[in-house]
Amino acid sequence: MPAASRAQQQAAAIALSAKRGQIHPSKLQGASSEMYNSMEDSDLEDFASTKHSGLPQYAEQKLREYIRKTIQEVLDEIELNEDVINENGIIEPLTYGDLNARQDQKYTFFEKINEIIEVINDLQNLK
């Protein structure tokens, strides 16, 4: 599994150096210390070998970008007003069919929110 951020890649590289005896383990702190104690060498190699290209500095940046993009997509799909303007420019109240469509959009919105929560949980598990 590749690293999710540059900081995670760098911490894995430091932890791997300690596992190989290039750095004394007592010098480790924070994420590199946790990785040293909890990860196998092969996993550390996967994280440490991740290329920096396209990675955010920190995983939280990636999360913020994902949340911002997802919320914007949802807002683009859902019209927030309660009335519809017809072809003559006259505002008409929503019909029953429009209300059902609006309910479907709300359901989609909550599905997207659940996806965001899953990503947050996954990132918390990486720490």
MARMAR-131189 format. One record per residue (C-alpha): residue number from 1; x, y, z. Coordinates in Angstrom, 2 decimals. Example, Ala and Ser with C-alpha at 12.3 -4.5 7.8 and 13.67 -1.06 7.14 Angstrom:
2
+-----+---------+---------+---------+
:   i :      c1 :      c2 :      c3 :
+-----+---------+---------+---------+
:   1 :   12.30 :   -4.50 :    7.80 :
:   2 :   13.67 :   -1.06 :    7.14 :
+-----+---------+---------+---------+
This chain:
127
+-----+---------+---------+---------+
:   i :      c1 :      c2 :      c3 :
+-----+---------+---------+---------+
:   1 :    0.00 :    0.00 :    0.00 :
:   2 :    1.51 :    3.35 :   -0.96 :
:   3 :    1.86 :    6.30 :    1.39 :
:   4 :   -1.00 :    8.83 :    1.42 :
:   5 :    1.24 :   11.86 :    1.96 :
:   6 :    4.87 :   13.02 :    1.77 :
:   7 :    5.03 :   13.17 :    5.57 :
:   8 :    3.88 :    9.55 :    5.79 :
:   9 :    6.42 :    8.47 :    3.17 :
:  10 :    9.23 :   10.25 :    5.02 :
:  11 :    8.21 :    8.77 :    8.40 :
:  12 :    8.20 :    5.28 :    6.84 :
:  13 :   11.67 :    5.85 :    5.34 :
:  14 :   13.02 :    6.89 :    8.75 :
:  15 :   11.39 :    3.89 :   10.47 :
:  16 :   12.81 :    1.57 :    7.79 :
:  17 :   16.28 :    3.05 :    8.34 :
:  18 :   15.94 :    2.22 :   12.04 :
:  19 :   14.82 :   -1.35 :   11.26 :
:  20 :   17.91 :   -1.75 :    9.07 :
:  21 :   20.16 :   -0.45 :   11.84 :
:  22 :   21.13 :    2.81 :   10.12 :
:  23 :   19.45 :    4.91 :   12.86 :
:  24 :   19.17 :    4.00 :   16.53 :
:  25 :   15.49 :    3.31 :   17.42 :
:  26 :   15.70 :    5.59 :   20.48 :
:  27 :   16.10 :    8.56 :   18.12 :
:  28 :   12.69 :    7.93 :   16.56 :
:  29 :    9.69 :   10.01 :   17.57 :
:  30 :    6.09 :   10.52 :   16.53 :
:  31 :    4.84 :    8.69 :   13.45 :
:  32 :    8.19 :    7.10 :   12.59 :
:  33 :    8.39 :    5.57 :   16.09 :
:  34 :    4.84 :    4.22 :   15.82 :
:  35 :    5.57 :    2.80 :   12.37 :
:  36 :    8.80 :    1.21 :   13.62 :
:  37 :    6.91 :   -0.57 :   16.40 :
:  38 :    3.80 :   -1.61 :   14.47 :
:  39 :    4.72 :   -2.29 :   10.84 :
:  40 :    6.53 :   -5.09 :    9.03 :
:  41 :    9.64 :   -4.31 :    6.96 :
:  42 :    7.80 :   -5.07 :    3.70 :
:  43 :    5.02 :   -2.59 :    4.56 :
:  44 :    7.56 :    0.06 :    5.49 :
:  45 :    9.31 :   -0.52 :    2.16 :
:  46 :    6.02 :   -0.02 :    0.30 :
:  47 :    5.34 :    3.25 :    2.13 :
:  48 :    8.93 :    4.49 :    1.88 :
:  49 :    9.21 :    3.74 :   -1.86 :
:  50 :    6.14 :    5.84 :   -2.75 :
:  51 :    7.02 :    8.61 :   -5.21 :
:  52 :    6.39 :   12.18 :   -4.04 :
:  53 :    4.80 :   13.23 :   -7.32 :
:  54 :    1.14 :   14.09 :   -6.74 :
:  55 :    1.22 :   13.47 :   -2.99 :
:  56 :    0.05 :   16.22 :   -0.63 :
:  57 :    2.43 :   17.20 :    2.17 :
:  58 :    0.02 :   15.79 :    4.75 :
:  59 :   -2.87 :   13.32 :    4.44 :
:  60 :   -5.21 :   15.91 :    5.97 :
:  61 :   -4.72 :   18.10 :    2.88 :
:  62 :   -5.83 :   15.22 :    0.71 :
:  63 :   -8.88 :   14.75 :    2.92 :
:  64 :   -9.79 :   18.45 :    2.81 :
:  65 :   -9.49 :   18.46 :   -0.99 :
:  66 :  -11.69 :   15.36 :   -1.26 :
:  67 :  -14.33 :   16.80 :    1.08 :
:  68 :  -14.36 :   20.15 :   -0.74 :
:  69 :  -14.70 :   18.44 :   -4.14 :
:  70 :  -17.42 :   16.05 :   -2.96 :
:  71 :  -19.49 :   18.76 :   -1.31 :
:  72 :  -19.21 :   20.92 :   -4.43 :
:  73 :  -20.40 :   18.00 :   -6.58 :
:  74 :  -23.39 :   17.47 :   -4.30 :
:  75 :  -24.27 :   21.16 :   -4.26 :
:  76 :  -24.07 :   21.23 :   -8.05 :
:  77 :  -26.56 :   18.33 :   -8.19 :
:  78 :  -29.05 :   19.69 :   -5.67 :
:  79 :  -30.95 :   22.88 :   -6.32 :
:  80 :  -31.50 :   24.61 :   -3.03 :
:  81 :  -34.61 :   26.62 :   -3.89 :
:  82 :  -38.10 :   25.19 :   -3.32 :
:  83 :  -39.73 :   26.56 :   -6.45 :
:  84 :  -39.24 :   25.94 :  -10.16 :
:  85 :  -39.23 :   28.66 :  -12.81 :
:  86 :  -41.17 :   27.54 :  -15.90 :
:  87 :  -40.41 :   28.47 :  -19.52 :
:  88 :  -42.52 :   31.67 :  -19.19 :
:  89 :  -40.48 :   32.85 :  -16.22 :
:  90 :  -43.29 :   32.14 :  -13.77 :
:  91 :  -42.40 :   30.53 :  -10.45 :
:  92 :  -44.39 :   27.37 :   -9.82 :
:  93 :  -44.38 :   25.28 :   -6.64 :
:  94 :  -42.75 :   21.88 :   -6.79 :
:  95 :  -44.95 :   19.00 :   -7.88 :
:  96 :  -45.12 :   15.65 :   -6.12 :
:  97 :  -42.68 :   14.24 :   -8.72 :
:  98 :  -40.27 :   17.11 :   -8.07 :
:  99 :  -40.47 :   16.40 :   -4.35 :
: 100 :  -39.63 :   12.73 :   -4.96 :
: 101 :  -36.68 :   13.74 :   -7.10 :
: 102 :  -35.57 :   16.11 :   -4.34 :
: 103 :  -35.77 :   13.24 :   -1.81 :
: 104 :  -33.57 :   11.12 :   -4.12 :
: 105 :  -31.07 :   13.97 :   -4.26 :
: 106 :  -31.04 :   14.20 :   -0.47 :
: 107 :  -30.44 :   10.44 :   -0.28 :
: 108 :  -27.49 :   10.85 :   -2.71 :
: 109 :  -26.17 :   13.68 :   -0.54 :
: 110 :  -26.17 :   11.46 :    2.55 :
: 111 :  -24.50 :    8.63 :    0.62 :
: 112 :  -21.70 :   11.08 :   -0.28 :
: 113 :  -21.42 :   12.18 :    3.36 :
: 114 :  -21.05 :    8.52 :    4.38 :
: 115 :  -18.27 :    8.13 :    1.80 :
: 116 :  -16.49 :   11.12 :    3.36 :
: 117 :  -16.83 :    9.57 :    6.82 :
: 118 :  -15.32 :    6.31 :    5.52 :
: 119 :  -12.34 :    8.22 :    4.08 :
: 120 :  -11.86 :   10.03 :    7.41 :
: 121 :  -11.91 :    6.71 :    9.26 :
: 122 :   -9.41 :    5.20 :    6.81 :
: 123 :   -7.05 :    8.14 :    7.28 :
: 124 :   -7.35 :    7.91 :   11.06 :
: 125 :   -6.41 :    4.23 :   10.83 :
: 126 :   -3.24 :    5.20 :    8.91 :
: 127 :   -1.98 :    7.33 :   11.79 :
+-----+---------+---------+---------+
